[in-house]
Amino acid sequence: MSKHPAFGPNPWLQTSWDWRAAGNFIGGGVGVGLLVVSALLAAPGEGAALFSNWLLLLSLALIGLGLLCVWLEIGRPLRALHVFFNPRTSWMSRESLVALLLFPAGLLALLNVAGLLWVTGALALLFLYCQSRMLPATKGIPAWRSPRLTALMFSTGLCEGCGVFVLLGHWHGGVSSAAQALFLVLLVARLAIYWRYRASVESNLAPSARAALNQAARTLLLGGTIAPLLLLLAANVVGTNGTDFLLALAGAGAAFSGANFKYALITRASFNQGFALTQLPVRGVRSGP
C-alpha cells in the first residue's frame, strides 16, 4: 500500500519530477532557442561576425545545465547511462542521444568548421522536439498529456531563447529589425498556442492545477507578452536613446515568463488524475450482479 497521504480516488501532486526536472526544460528550451535564433540571424558569410562564439558557448552551457539538473535528480547517478538504452519508445532516450551529437557539433562550430553551425542548429531543433514530446507522453497527468503541449513547449523554448538574444543585444552588436520582428512573431505565436493548450486541458484539471496554471498564465500574458510588445513599440519610438534598455527588459520578460510557466507546470500543476472508481465496495453489501 502506498504511503502517500492523498493516495486514492482524488488527484494528488506527483513527486517524481521536481525543480530539477523543470530545470532541464528551462535550460534546454532557452539554450536551443538562443542557438537557433542566433544562427537564423547570421547571414551567409557573416556568421563569424554576427554569431559570436560566446553566444554559441552560452547556448550549449544552458542546454548542458539543464541536462545536469536531470542527472542530479537521479538517486544513483551512474544509472543515468540507462537512459540511452530505450530510444525505440522513450523520448528522454532520444533527447539524450541527440545531445551526444549536439555537443560535438557545437564544439566544432566554435572552431568555425564550415557548415557545422547549421548542423548544430538542426540538431538543437531536434533536441527541443524530443524534449517537447516528453510531457505529453505522461498520460496520467491531465495538465501534461494534451498533444497541444508539444507545440507550446517547442514555441516557448524558441521564444525564451529569442528573449535572451534580445536581452543580450547590447553585447553582440545590437538587435536588428529582423530580430525584433522575429521576437514579435514568437511572442504572439506562443500566446496563441498557450490558449489552445489551455482549452484542451481545462475540463480535466484539478482545482489546484487550474489555480497554478492561472497564476502562470497571468505572468505569461502581462509580463511575457503585453509588456514586451509595448516595450518593443517604445524602443522603435524613442530612437537610439534607451533602445537597448527597453529591448533588454522585453527580452527578460519573455524569457522569465516562459521559465515560470514551465516551473509551475511541472512542480505545481502536475496533479495525477486519481483513480476512476465507478463503484466503491461497502462492507456487508454484495457487489456485482
C-alpha positions in Angstrom: 0.0 0.0 0.0 1.3 3.5 -0.9 2.3 5.8 2.0 1.2 8.8 0.0 -1.3 10.8 2.2 -3.5 11.6 -0.7 -3.4 8.2 -2.3 -6.9 7.3 -3.6 -9.6 8.5 -6.0 -8.8 12.2 -5.5 -6.0 13.8 -7.6 -2.6 14.2 -5.9 0.5 16.1 -6.9 3.2 14.0 -8.4 6.5 14.0 -6.7 8.7 12.1 -9.1 9.8 15.3 -11.0 10.7 18.4 -9.1 12.6 21.7 -9.8 15.5 19.7 -11.3 13.2 18.3 -14.0 11.9 21.8 -14.5 15.5 23.0 -14.8 16.0 20.6 -17.7 13.1 22.0 -19.7 14.0 25.6 -18.8 17.7 25.3 -19.7 17.2 23.1 -22.7 14.5 25.4 -24.1 16.3 28.6 -23.6 19.6 27.2 -24.8 18.1 25.8 -28.0 16.1 28.9 -28.7 19.1 31.1 -28.3 21.2 28.9 -30.5 18.7 28.6 -33.3 17.6 32.3 -33.3 21.2 33.4 -33.4 22.0 31.0 -36.2 19.0 32.2 -38.2 20.1 35.8 -37.9 23.6 35.1 -39.1 23.7 35.9 -42.8 25.8 33.6 -45.0 29.4 34.8 -45.0 28.8 36.9 -41.9 28.4 34.1 -39.3 31.7 34.8 -37.6 30.7 38.5 -37.1 27.1 38.2 -36.1 27.0 34.7 -34.5 29.6 35.3 -31.7 31.3 32.3 -30.3 30.3 33.3 -26.8 26.6 33.1 -27.7 27.1 29.6 -29.1 29.0 28.7 -26.0 26.3 30.1 -23.7 23.6 28.2 -25.6 25.5 24.9 -25.1 26.1 25.7 -21.5 22.4 26.3 -20.8 21.5 23.0 -22.5 24.2 21.2 -20.5 23.0 22.8 -17.3 19.5 21.5 -18.0 20.8 18.0 -18.5 22.9 18.3 -15.4 19.7 19.1 -13.4 18.2 15.8 -14.6 21.4 13.9 -13.7 21.3 15.4 -10.2 17.7 14.2 -9.8 18.7 10.6 -10.2 19.2 8.9 -6.8 22.1 6.8 -8.2 23.8 9.0 -10.9 25.5 6.0 -12.6 22.1 4.8 -13.6 21.9 7.8 -15.9 23.6 5.5 -18.6 20.3 3.6 -18.7 18.7 6.5 -20.4 20.4 5.6 -23.7 19.0 2.0 -23.8 15.4 2.6 -24.9 15.3 5.0 -27.9 12.5 3.0 -29.5 9.9 4.1 -27.1 11.4 6.8 -24.9 11.6 10.5 -25.8 14.0 11.0 -23.0 16.3 8.4 -24.6 16.0 10.2 -27.9 16.7 13.5 -26.3 19.9 12.1 -24.7 21.1 10.5 -28.0 20.6 13.8 -29.9 22.6 15.6 -27.1 25.5 13.2 -27.8 25.6 14.6 -31.3 24.7 18.2 -30.5 27.6 19.0 -28.2 30.4 17.7 -30.5 28.8 19.5 -33.5 28.6 22.7 -31.4 32.2 22.5 -30.3 33.3 22.1 -34.0 31.1 25.1 -34.9 33.1 27.0 -32.2 36.2 26.2 -34.3 34.5 27.7 -37.3 34.3 24.4 -39.2 32.3 25.1 -42.4 28.7 24.1 -42.3 28.7 22.9 -38.6 26.7 25.9 -37.4 23.7 24.8 -39.4 24.2 21.2 -38.4 24.3 22.3 -34.8 21.1 24.4 -35.3 19.3 21.4 -36.8 20.3 19.1 -34.0 19.3 21.7 -31.5 15.8 21.8 -33.0 15.6 18.0 -32.9 16.7 18.1 -29.3 13.9 20.6 -28.4 11.4 18.5 -30.3 12.3 15.4 -28.4 12.1 17.3 -25.1 8.7 18.8 -26.1 7.3 15.3 -26.6 8.2 14.0 -23.1 5.5 15.6 -21.0 2.5 14.7 -23.4 3.7 11.0 -23.1 2.8 11.1 -19.4 -0.9 10.1 -19.8 -1.7 10.0 -16.1 -1.4 13.8 -15.6 -4.1 15.9 -17.2 -2.0 19.1 -17.4 0.7 17.2 -19.3 -1.0 14.7 -21.6 -2.5 17.1 -24.2 -0.9 16.7 -27.6 -1.0 20.5 -27.9 1.5 20.8 -25.1 4.2 19.7 -27.6 3.7 22.8 -29.7 3.6 25.0 -26.6 6.9 23.6 -25.2 8.5 24.0 -28.6 7.3 27.5 -29.2 8.1 28.8 -25.7 11.6 27.4 -25.9 12.2 29.4 -29.1 10.5 32.5 -27.6 12.6 32.3 -24.4 15.8 31.9 -26.4 14.9 34.8 -28.6 14.2 36.8 -25.5 17.7 36.1 -24.2 19.1 37.1 -27.6 17.3 40.4 -27.4 18.3 40.8 -23.7 22.0 40.4 -24.6 21.7 42.6 -27.8 24.0 45.3 -26.5 26.8 42.8 -26.2 26.5 41.2 -29.7 26.2 44.3 -31.9 22.6 45.3 -31.3 19.1 43.9 -32.1 18.3 44.3 -35.8 14.8 45.0 -37.1 14.7 41.4 -38.3 15.4 40.2 -34.8 12.7 42.4 -33.4 10.2 41.1 -36.0 11.1 37.5 -35.2 10.7 38.3 -31.5 7.3 39.8 -32.0 6.1 36.8 -34.1 7.3 34.3 -31.4 5.6 36.3 -28.6 2.2 36.3 -30.4 2.5 32.7 -31.5 3.4 31.5 -28.0 0.3 33.1 -26.5 -2.0 31.8 -29.2 -0.6 28.3 -28.7 -0.9 28.6 -25.0 -4.7 29.4 -25.1 -5.2 26.4 -27.5 -3.4 24.2 -25.0 -5.5 25.5 -22.0 -8.7 24.9 -23.9 -7.7 21.3 -24.5 -7.0 20.5 -20.8 -9.3 22.9 -18.9 -12.1 20.4 -18.3 -9.8 17.8 -16.8 -7.7 19.9 -14.4 -7.8 19.6 -10.7 -8.7 22.8 -8.9 -5.2 23.3 -7.6 -3.7 22.6 -11.0 -6.0 25.1 -12.6 -5.0 27.7 -10.0 -1.3 27.1 -10.6 -1.7 27.5 -14.4 -3.9 30.6 -14.0 -1.2 32.2 -12.0 1.5 31.3 -14.5 -0.9 32.5 -17.3 -1.1 36.0 -15.8 2.7 36.2 -15.8 2.8 34.9 -19.4 0.1 37.3 -20.6 1.2 40.5 -18.8 4.9 40.2 -18.1 5.7 37.8 -21.0 3.6 39.2 -23.9 1.8 42.6 -23.4 4.8 44.2 -21.6 7.4 43.0 -24.2 5.2 44.1 -27.0 4.8 47.6 -25.5 8.5 47.8 -24.9 9.2 46.8 -28.5 6.9 49.6 -29.6 8.5 52.1 -27.3 12.0 51.1 -28.4 11.1 52.0 -32.0 9.5 55.3 -31.0 12.2 56.7 -28.7 15.0 56.2 -31.2 18.6 55.2 -30.2 18.5 56.7 -26.7 17.4 54.0 -24.3 16.6 51.4 -27.0 19.0 48.8 -25.6 17.5 49.1 -22.1 13.9 48.8 -23.4 14.7 45.8 -25.5 16.6 44.2 -22.7 13.5 44.5 -20.4 11.3 43.0 -23.2 13.6 40.0 -23.7 13.9 39.4 -19.9 10.1 39.4 -19.6 9.7 36.9 -22.4 12.3 34.6 -21.0 11.3 34.8 -17.4 7.6 34.2 -18.1 8.3 31.1 -20.1 10.6 29.7 -17.5 8.0 30.5 -14.8 5.3 28.6 -16.8 7.4 25.5 -17.1 8.3 25.6 -13.4 4.6 25.9 -12.5 3.6 23.2 -15.0 6.0 20.6 -13.6 6.0 21.4 -9.9 2.6 22.8 -9.1 0.1 21.9 -11.8 1.2 18.2 -12.2 -1.7 16.6 -10.3 -2.4 13.0 -11.1 -6.0 12.3 -12.2 -6.5 9.9 -9.3 -8.4 6.6 -9.6 -11.6 6.3 -11.6 -13.7 4.2 -9.3 -17.1 3.6 -10.7 -18.2 1.5 -7.7 -16.9 1.5 -4.2 -17.2 -1.6 -2.0 -19.4 -1.4 1.1 -19.0 -3.7 4.0 -21.9 -6.2 4.2 -23.2 -5.3 0.8 -22.9 -7.7 -2.1 -21.3 -6.2 -5.2 -21.9 -7.1 -8.8 -24.8 -8.9 -10.4 
